[in-house]
Amino acid sequence: MLRAITFDFDGVLAESVDVKTNAYAFLFQEEGEEIVQRIVDFHLKNGGVSRFEKFRSFYSDILRRPLSEERFQELCTRFSHLVLDEVVAAPWVEGAKEFLVQNEKEYTFAVVSGTPENELEEIVRRRRMDHFFDSVKGSPKDKVTLLSEVMDEYHLKPEEMVFIGDAQTDWFAARETGVPFLWRCASSEAGLLSGYTGPRLSSLNELEENLRKLNSLHYRS
């Protein structure tokens, strides 16, 4: 039986993916349109990967020049300043708030995100969402580690938790930890998650029904 639900943040609880896409484009606008497009494409194909990893990959794989520690810290600071207020103001994913309100006494709720943990905690607090969540976890730890920590802290077996994500990184972490996964797929044109055959949730209005199906599978197994 499911006892806990863990959510990615951007694109699962808040419609904030575009905020971060625009921030990456802004930070590298002086590199020219072609480079900006490659950076945006990389970001979108690697949803859920922390900005720390992305900045290093932009330099090593796209710009092909060294990234100094000073420049790295500058990018991280500027990115945070660009996105923080906008993510706080971003609309909820349809159905997310309603689900949390109706079910906060039924499950342990956690957030596992690629956003730096201190920033994520501030966002959750400023959005007045913090009372919903028993745990809020972010980078620099990877999502495999973070999901494992949630299970350890709340004495959960993998089958007692579900992870709701919107990116390949989320699906990979769920597979690595053995946690059931549900895909919040915002667009019918979104690329497939490799090996994923489960349902696509266009909104979290569909979450309750899919949790019932997961629970029924557990009862039959």
Salt bridges, closest charged atoms under 4 A:
ASP8 OD1 - LYS143 NZ 3.21
ASP10 OD2 - LYS20 NZ 2.66
GLU15 OE2 - ARG184 NH2 3.15
GLU31 OE2 - ARG65 NH2 2.45
GLU69 OE1 - ARG56 NH2 3.90
GLU74 OE1 - ARG71 NH1 3.35
GLU74 OE2 - ARG78 NH1 3.90
ASP85 OD1 - ARG126 NH2 2.89
GLU104 OE1 - HIS131 ND1 3.88
GLU119 OE1 - ARG51 NH1 2.84
GLU122 OE2 - ARG126 NH1 3.53
GLU149 OE1 - LYS137 NZ 3.26
GLU149 OE2 - LYS141 NZ 2.59
GLU153 OE2 - LYS137 NZ 2.81
GLU160 OE1 - ARG3 NH1 3.10
ASP170 OD1 - LYS143 NZ 2.44
GLU209 OE2 - LYS213 NZ 3.45
